[in-house]
Amino acid sequence: MIRQEYPPNFNKIQQVFSSYVFDDMPIIFAYWPDIYNPKAIVIPRDILVHEEVHLERQNKNPEEWWNRYLTKINFRLEEELAAYREQYKFAKTIINDRNKLAKGLMRAAHCLASPMYGNIINIQDAIEKIK
């Protein structure tokens, strides 16, 4: 189910990513069993694929997953890489234009290398690891 609200642990998320302003960005959250879409944006299918990976990996224990995600940088990187890889894999099945696909990969890499995830990787490494 997609909920138009913040996830139950949003205060903890804000504490970890305090330098990042969530109010200005339409960010989607996965907290098993739901996807949280507080800005009520239209969610593209590839983003849903990304969030579904997070739900699957939370293994019906979102609190434990989120605690690790918020405190263990390497865990966060591995979780995001898994989700972005599936997102990119899905995009390759629906996008036939190499330039559009490359632009999507660049957007994903820039996002992964951004403050939103705590600057956990550089853009070039993100591109290579997502592919």
C-alpha positions in Angstrom: 0.0 0.0 0.0 1.2 3.5 -0.7 0.5 6.0 2.1 0.5 9.7 1.8 2.4 10.4 5.0 5.8 10.1 6.5 6.9 6.7 7.8 6.7 5.9 11.5 10.4 6.5 12.1 10.7 9.8 10.3 12.0 11.6 13.4 15.0 9.1 13.5 15.6 9.6 9.8 15.6 13.4 10.3 18.1 13.1 13.1 20.6 11.2 11.0 20.2 13.3 7.9 19.7 16.6 9.6 21.7 18.5 7.0 19.3 17.4 4.3 16.1 19.3 4.0 13.3 16.7 3.4 10.6 19.4 3.1 11.9 20.6 -0.2 12.2 17.3 -1.9 9.6 14.7 -2.8 11.3 11.7 -1.1 9.7 8.2 -1.0 10.3 5.9 1.9 9.9 2.1 2.3 8.8 0.9 5.7 7.4 -2.7 5.6 4.8 -3.3 4.5 4.1 0.1 2.9 5.6 2.7 0.7 5.4 6.2 2.1 4.8 9.1 -0.3 4.3 12.2 1.9 4.3 14.7 -1.0 1.7 12.6 -2.9 3.8 12.6 -6.1 3.3 10.3 -9.0 5.8 7.5 -8.5 7.4 6.3 -11.7 7.5 2.5 -12.0 11.3 2.3 -11.8 11.1 4.1 -8.4 8.5 1.6 -7.2 10.8 -1.2 -8.2 13.6 0.5 -6.1 11.3 0.8 -3.1 10.0 -2.7 -3.5 13.6 -4.0 -3.1 13.8 -2.2 0.2 10.5 -3.7 1.4 11.7 -7.2 0.4 15.0 -6.8 2.2 13.4 -5.5 5.3 12.1 -9.0 5.7 9.1 -8.0 7.8 11.3 -6.4 10.3 11.5 -2.7 9.3 12.6 -1.4 12.7 15.8 -3.5 12.7 16.5 -2.8 9.0 16.1 1.0 9.5 18.3 1.0 12.6 21.1 -0.6 10.7 20.4 1.6 7.7 20.6 4.8 9.8 23.7 3.7 11.8 25.8 1.6 9.5 27.1 3.4 6.4 28.3 0.3 4.6 24.9 -1.4 5.2 23.1 1.7 3.8 25.4 1.7 0.7 24.8 -2.0 0.0 21.0 -1.6 0.5 20.9 1.4 -1.9 23.1 -0.4 -4.5 20.8 -3.4 -4.4 17.8 -1.1 -5.0 19.4 1.0 -7.7 20.7 -2.1 -9.5 17.1 -3.4 -9.8 15.8 0.0 -10.7 18.4 0.2 -13.6 17.8 -3.4 -14.6 14.1 -2.6 -14.9 14.7 0.6 -16.8 16.7 -1.4 -19.3 13.6 -3.4 -20.1 11.5 -0.4 -20.9 13.9 2.1 -22.3 15.2 1.5 -25.8 17.1 4.7 -26.2 20.7 4.4 -25.0 21.0 8.2 -24.3 17.9 8.2 -22.1 19.1 5.1 -20.3 22.5 6.7 -19.7 20.8 9.9 -18.4 18.7 7.8 -16.0 21.9 6.0 -14.8 23.6 9.4 -14.2 20.5 10.7 -12.3 20.6 7.5 -10.1 24.4 7.8 -9.5 24.1 11.5 -8.6 21.3 10.7 -6.2 23.2 7.9 -4.5 26.3 10.2 -4.2 24.2 13.0 -2.7 23.7 14.3 0.8 20.4 12.4 0.8 22.3 9.2 1.5 25.1 10.9 3.5 27.6 11.2 0.6 28.4 7.5 0.9 30.0 7.1 -2.5 31.4 9.2 -5.4 29.5 9.5 -8.7 31.9 7.5 -10.8 31.9 4.6 -8.3 28.1 4.8 -8.1 27.8 4.5 -11.9 30.1 1.5 -12.0 28.4 -0.3 -9.1 24.9 0.3 -10.3 25.7 -1.1 -13.8 
